[in-house]
Amino acid sequence: MLNPVTPEFEAQLRAALPPAAFKDDTALYMSEPRGRWTGQGLVIAPSSTEEVATLVKACAEAKVGIIPYGGGTGLVGGQLTDEGPKSVVISLERMNKIRAVYPTENVLVCDAGVILADVQNAAEDVDRLFPLSLASEGSARIGGLLSTNAGGVNVLRYGNARALCLGLEVVRPDGTIWHGLTRLRKDNTGYDLRDLMIGAEGTLGIITAAALKLAPRPVGIGAAMMAVPSPQAALDLLALAGARIGDGISAFEIMHRQGMDFLTEVGPELRQPFAEVPEWCVLVDVGLPAGLSPEDALEGLFEASFEQGLVTDGVIAQSRGQRQELWDIRENIPEANRRIGSVSSHDIALPLSVIPDFIEQGGKALAEVGDFRINCFGHLGDGNLHYNVFPAQGRSRDEYDALRGAVKQTVHDLVSEMEGSVSAEHGIGRLKVSDLEKYGDPAKLAMLCAIKDALDPQGIMNPGAVLRARG
């Protein structure tokens, strides 16, 4: 059993760390974006890896829990807890330096507290691209993104956060530092500890710095939004786009009209590309090398897909501004969702070929549970859907509290039956611990517990996240 932060222990920490490390106004750190939980804890923001190590060592000796905090944008409760003994919340916000950029190597090294948008800008300054991109990029921090193996819109082409990292610096649960900040692309010297730490959600150590992969900036970028008659047509369009454009496809997003309707209902107010909102549409984004026209590539795709009956209408961006207008629609759907207030939100992954069946069966199954609006959208290119369930028009989510568990189980049971995952890119956190236990392979769970016991024998690192807390 862990010990709580006591006045005596806090005094010990204040003697070991500079005053600037201690946060007096902690309200920001005690809530999460969906407003479902509140947290507790002593919030400390170290300014260096050495200060993190000092803090972790003290917590290990006192057997006090540690909750790592990045940008606070996580949606599964991994960054806060209101249960158990009062813990130390370690915010990486003051560790926000770009340490080095190596353009010829396509590598950038930075502190874990650097905001994603700042990494993107630093890459752009040397005519490179850091392709991780998601709605919270203006506040999400690199350490948290790696700890959750974040995805975003460009996974189809560039992979998850794991695929964009070469090396890590990590403070282990005993306070020692693993100096794994390598820039090597080949290093077969034993177990891949980097991949073990990425996606561990701070349960095995605290990431303090990372060596990130950059990519050449595509010369020709473009986007098109195309109306499709069904999810199956969208999937067939994806295959056709891959055959015609290949690796030039950066993102392939699917959106149901419910998301568009939410934008109209609660904002943000955006210009809609179609006079009549289609039932389904896809957003195709491309990035091509010099000499190739994205507009021509997208026009050719539209013509071929129209001939095959896969699309019924389309808008091709003729400028970067128009491209951004199309992306503004996709990127603001989560904000409209937040304003409506979901009954239950689901971050799921499915084999591509079963997605049309899942969408059809999911709607029918939920209709037997209650009267809902379903907003299904997401990254069709990599099989990741955001399948969110909302109150009927004119009703609030509070009226559905008694049904929330049934909604979640209905969706997750169907995902499991179709050999999918109940957590595609947001992680497990504390919200999905029981889901991992219910749907996870028993052998996998046993290995996860063995790794946790080996690296964090006292269970002080983010207790209760990913795996159920001891005791």
Summary of the structure (lengths in Angstrom):
residues: 471
radius of gyration: 22.8
end to end distance: 5.9
largest distance: 73.9
contacts: 1641
relative contact order: 0.12
helix: 40%
strand: 22%
